[in-house]
Amino acid sequence: SFLAISGSELHPSNPYGGEVYHFAAINIHNHIDVKDRHPNEVLAMVADQGGISVSAHPYWSGHTLLDLLPLHGYFAVEVFNTTCGGIGRAYSETHWDDLLDKVGPVLGIACDDAHRLDDAYLGWIMAKSQNLLLESIMTALCTGAFYSTQGPEIIDLCLVETETTNREGEKVTVRQVQVKSSPATSITFKAQRSRGWHISAPVGETITEASWTLSGQEKYVRVEVTAPDWKKAWTQPIMFRSI
């Protein structure tokens, strides 16, 4: 009933002026010496072992796009890290959106980091997998078949075509992103820069589904669900066009 996946946190130096990088390397089995190695070389060494890398807690690390743009070879960024909440920098949502806008497909992971006992069970992922085997879990991670959460459930996420009436009274076919979740006080659709849509439940009530009609200008859409206790869940982005 439990699967342990070998991994390590790697800290190569940052040649771009910022603090050292923190990479969570998943499914590696041999030591990687990061001394005097470029961060991209370290990421490549993780991949050579069949592993995957996460760019950990960029907000906590003080990283900006200047630090993140030169990197390649990682598959996800930590959108939430429980331990980093100790200094009020648990959320790296802005960093994730900047990467999706400027770089391209990057997945988002929530985690505990678990430096202390009181860090546990506050952030995790829900993977779509037929079994609890290494190959299945790694496939779910690599293909984005998971969502990240502090507790709220995302029951369904889909992209559909539907008919609507435009301002001229004509029937037109549009695309919508639709989501169903556990009871939420708000559901937010986020796209690049000023694009997106925020839906709030009436005061004292909750909602369990929402939809947003796309304009066709979106590079990506991802969804954030916020529960009455302010805990959040994040879908992976739906990508519409390359950078």
C-alpha positions as CSV (number, residue, x, y, z in Angstrom):
1,S,0.0,0.0,0.0
2,F,3.1,2.3,-0.2
3,L,5.6,3.0,-2.9
4,A,8.9,4.7,-2.2
5,I,10.6,6.3,-5.1
6,S,14.3,7.0,-4.8
7,G,15.3,10.6,-5.3
8,S,17.5,13.4,-4.2
9,E,17.6,17.2,-3.9
10,L,20.4,18.7,-5.9
11,H,21.8,22.2,-5.5
12,P,24.0,23.4,-8.4
13,S,25.3,26.9,-8.4
14,N,23.6,29.6,-10.3
15,P,25.7,31.3,-13.0
16,Y,23.0,33.9,-13.6
17,G,23.4,35.9,-10.4
18,G,20.8,34.4,-8.2
19,E,20.8,31.9,-5.3
20,V,21.7,28.3,-5.9
21,Y,19.1,26.1,-7.6
22,H,17.1,23.5,-5.8
23,F,16.2,20.6,-8.1
24,A,14.1,17.7,-6.8
25,A,15.4,14.7,-8.8
26,I,12.8,11.8,-8.9
27,N,13.7,8.2,-9.6
28,I,17.5,8.5,-9.6
29,H,19.7,5.8,-7.9
30,N,23.2,7.1,-8.2
31,H,25.0,10.0,-6.6
32,I,25.3,13.2,-8.8
33,D,28.1,15.5,-8.0
34,V,26.9,19.0,-8.8
35,K,30.1,20.8,-7.9
36,D,31.4,23.0,-10.8
37,R,28.6,21.7,-13.1
38,H,26.2,24.0,-15.0
39,P,22.6,23.5,-13.8
40,N,21.6,22.2,-17.2
41,E,24.3,19.6,-17.1
42,V,22.9,18.5,-13.7
43,L,19.4,18.2,-15.2
44,A,20.8,16.2,-18.1
45,M,22.5,13.8,-15.6
46,V,19.2,13.2,-13.9
47,A,17.6,12.4,-17.2
48,D,20.5,10.0,-18.1
49,Q,19.5,7.9,-15.1
50,G,15.9,7.8,-16.2
51,G,14.8,10.4,-13.7
52,I,12.8,13.6,-13.9
53,S,13.5,16.9,-12.2
54,V,11.4,19.6,-10.5
55,S,12.4,23.2,-10.1
56,A,11.8,23.6,-6.4
57,H,10.2,26.6,-4.6
58,P,11.4,29.4,-6.9
59,Y,9.7,32.0,-4.8
60,W,11.5,30.9,-1.6
61,S,14.8,30.8,-3.5
62,G,14.3,34.4,-4.7
63,H,14.4,33.3,-8.3
64,T,12.9,35.3,-11.2
65,L,12.7,34.7,-14.9
66,L,16.3,35.7,-15.2
67,D,17.2,32.6,-13.2
68,L,14.6,30.3,-14.7
69,L,14.6,31.1,-18.5
70,P,18.1,29.6,-19.1
71,L,17.1,26.2,-17.6
72,H,15.9,23.3,-19.7
73,G,15.3,19.6,-18.9
74,Y,13.0,19.9,-15.9
75,F,9.3,18.8,-16.2
76,A,7.6,20.7,-13.3
77,V,7.8,23.6,-10.9
78,E,6.6,23.6,-7.3
79,V,3.5,25.7,-7.3
80,F,3.1,25.0,-3.5
81,N,5.6,24.0,-0.9
82,T,4.4,23.6,2.7
83,T,7.8,24.2,4.4
84,C,8.3,27.5,2.5
85,G,5.2,28.8,4.2
86,G,7.4,29.3,7.3
87,I,8.5,32.6,5.7
88,G,5.3,33.3,3.8
89,R,6.6,32.0,0.4
90,A,4.7,28.8,0.0
91,Y,3.2,29.7,-3.4
92,S,5.0,30.1,-6.7
93,E,2.0,30.6,-8.9
94,T,3.3,33.7,-10.5
95,H,6.6,31.9,-11.5
96,W,4.5,29.1,-13.0
97,D,2.4,31.5,-15.1
98,D,5.5,33.3,-16.2
99,L,7.1,30.0,-17.4
100,L,3.9,29.0,-19.2
101,D,3.8,32.3,-20.9
102,K,7.5,32.7,-21.8
103,V,8.9,29.1,-21.9
104,G,6.1,26.6,-22.7
105,P,4.7,23.5,-21.1
106,V,5.6,23.2,-17.4
107,L,3.7,21.2,-14.9
108,G,2.9,22.2,-11.4
109,I,3.5,20.2,-8.2
110,A,2.3,20.7,-4.6
111,C,4.4,19.1,-1.9
112,D,5.2,19.1,1.8
113,D,9.0,19.2,1.7
114,A,8.7,17.7,5.2
115,H,11.6,19.3,7.1
116,R,9.5,19.0,10.3
117,L,6.6,16.8,11.5
118,D,4.1,19.8,11.2
119,D,5.0,20.1,7.5
120,A,3.3,16.8,6.7
121,Y,0.0,16.2,4.9
122,L,-0.5,19.8,3.7
123,G,0.4,19.5,0.0
124,W,0.4,16.5,-2.4
125,I,-0.5,15.3,-5.9
126,M,-3.3,13.0,-7.0
127,A,-2.1,10.8,-9.9
128,K,-4.3,9.0,-12.4
129,S,-2.8,5.5,-12.3
130,Q,-4.2,1.9,-12.5
131,N,-1.8,0.7,-9.9
132,L,0.8,1.7,-7.3
133,L,3.8,0.6,-9.4
134,L,6.8,2.7,-10.3
135,E,6.3,2.6,-14.0
136,S,2.6,3.7,-13.7
137,I,3.3,6.5,-11.4
138,M,6.2,7.8,-13.4
139,T,4.1,7.7,-16.6
140,A,1.4,9.7,-14.8
141,L,4.0,12.3,-13.7
142,C,5.6,12.6,-17.1
143,T,2.3,12.9,-19.0
144,G,0.7,15.3,-16.6
145,A,-2.0,12.8,-15.5
146,F,-2.2,14.3,-12.1
147,Y,-3.3,17.4,-10.2
148,S,-1.9,19.2,-7.2
149,T,-3.8,19.9,-4.0
150,Q,-3.9,21.0,-0.4
151,G,-7.1,19.1,0.0
152,P,-9.8,20.1,-2.6
153,E,-10.7,17.5,-5.2
154,I,-10.7,18.1,-8.9
155,I,-13.2,15.6,-10.2
156,D,-13.1,16.4,-14.0
157,L,-11.4,18.8,-16.4
158,C,-12.3,18.9,-20.1
159,L,-12.1,21.0,-23.2
160,V,-15.4,20.9,-25.2
161,E,-17.0,22.5,-28.2
162,T,-20.4,24.0,-27.7
163,E,-22.8,26.3,-29.4
164,T,-23.6,29.8,-28.2
165,T,-25.2,33.0,-29.5
166,N,-22.9,36.0,-30.2
167,R,-23.8,39.7,-29.9
168,E,-25.2,39.7,-33.4
169,G,-27.7,36.9,-32.5
170,E,-25.8,34.4,-34.6
171,K,-25.2,30.8,-33.4
172,V,-21.5,30.1,-33.3
173,T,-19.3,27.2,-32.1
174,V,-16.9,28.0,-29.3
175,R,-14.5,26.1,-27.1
176,Q,-15.0,25.9,-23.3
177,V,-12.8,24.7,-20.5
178,Q,-15.1,23.0,-18.0
179,V,-14.2,21.8,-14.5
180,K,-15.9,19.9,-11.7
181,S,-14.6,19.9,-8.1
182,S,-15.4,19.4,-4.5
183,P,-17.3,22.4,-2.9
184,A,-15.4,25.6,-3.6
185,T,-15.8,29.3,-2.8
186,S,-14.1,30.2,-6.1
187,I,-12.8,28.6,-9.3
188,T,-10.3,30.6,-11.4
189,F,-9.3,30.0,-15.0
190,K,-5.8,31.4,-15.6
191,A,-4.2,32.1,-18.9
192,Q,-1.2,34.3,-20.0
193,R,-0.9,37.8,-18.8
194,S,-4.3,39.6,-18.5
195,R,-6.4,36.7,-19.8
196,G,-8.5,34.5,-17.5
197,W,-11.7,34.4,-15.5
198,H,-12.6,34.2,-11.8
199,I,-15.9,32.8,-10.6
200,S,-16.9,33.2,-6.9
201,A,-19.8,31.5,-5.1
202,P,-22.4,33.7,-3.5
203,V,-21.5,34.6,0.1
204,G,-22.1,31.6,2.4
205,E,-22.5,29.2,-0.5
206,T,-20.2,27.0,-2.6
207,I,-19.9,25.9,-6.2
208,T,-18.8,22.6,-7.6
209,E,-18.4,23.3,-11.3
210,A,-17.6,26.2,-13.7
211,S,-16.8,26.8,-17.3
212,W,-15.0,29.5,-19.3
213,T,-15.5,30.2,-23.0
214,L,-12.2,30.7,-24.8
215,S,-11.4,33.6,-27.1
216,G,-8.9,31.7,-29.1
217,Q,-6.0,34.0,-28.0
218,E,-5.0,31.8,-25.0
219,K,-1.6,30.1,-25.0
220,Y,-2.7,27.9,-22.1
221,V,-5.4,27.6,-19.5
222,R,-5.0,26.2,-16.0
223,V,-7.6,26.1,-13.2
224,E,-7.3,26.9,-9.5
225,V,-10.0,25.7,-7.1
226,T,-10.2,27.4,-3.7
227,A,-12.2,25.7,-0.8
228,P,-14.0,27.4,2.0
229,D,-11.0,26.8,4.3
230,W,-8.8,28.7,1.7
231,K,-7.0,25.5,0.7
232,K,-6.4,25.2,-3.1
233,A,-6.1,22.7,-5.9
234,W,-4.4,23.2,-9.2
235,T,-5.0,21.5,-12.6
236,Q,-2.2,21.0,-15.1
237,P,-2.2,23.5,-17.9
238,I,-4.0,22.8,-21.2
239,M,-1.6,24.1,-23.8
240,F,-3.0,25.6,-27.0
241,R,0.0,26.9,-28.9
242,S,3.8,26.8,-28.6
243,I,5.8,29.7,-27.5
